[in-house]
Amino acid sequence: MTHRISALLSAFGVLAGVVLLVVAVGDYRSGASGFWLVNGAVVLLSASYMLVRDVRRARADP
């Protein structure tokens, strides 16, 4: 059960990563530093990795 909860929380993390990336792209187009764009991409990729890991654990759990 805890693996399913972890996967659910990871899904919210991916959602937050997407929102951060969308905001970072908008700010970058407005003239902000490219650091935010890179930071948003890194957060999204790491959250996606964690979601995949948690889903695999949830499937393996009997």
N, C-alpha and C positions, 0 to 999 in steps of 0.2 A: 504494500500500500504506500509506503514512503517513497518508493521509486516513481509511482504515478504522480504523487504530489510534487516531487522534484521535477518531473517532466512538465507538469502544468506551470510551475514557477519559471522554468526555463523558456516556455512558450511566451510568457509575459516579458521575459528578458529580451527575446527576439523582437517582440512588438516595440519595446522601448528603444531597442537599437535601430529599428527602422525609423522611428520618429526622430531620433537624434540625427540620423543620416539625412533625412529630409530637411530638417532645420539647418543642418550644416551646409547642405548644398545651397539652400536659399541664402544663407549668410555669405557663403563664398561668392555667389553671383553678385551680392551687394557690395563686395569689396573687402570682406573679412579675410583673415589669414587662412592659408591652406591647411594649417594644423588642425582646424576643426573638422575639415573634410576627411583627413587621414584618421583622426581620432574616431569619428563616426563610423568609418569603414572597419576599423579595428574592433570596436565594440560590437558591431553587427556580426562580424565574422566569429568572434569569440563566443558570443551568445548562441550563434547557430551551431557551433561545435558542441557546446554544452547541451543544447537541445538534442542533437543527434545521439550524444553519449547517453543522456538520460532515457531517451526512447528505447535505445538498445538494451539498457539495463531493465527497463520496465517489461520489455518483451521476454527477456530471459528469466525473469522472476516468476516462479510457478504460483 
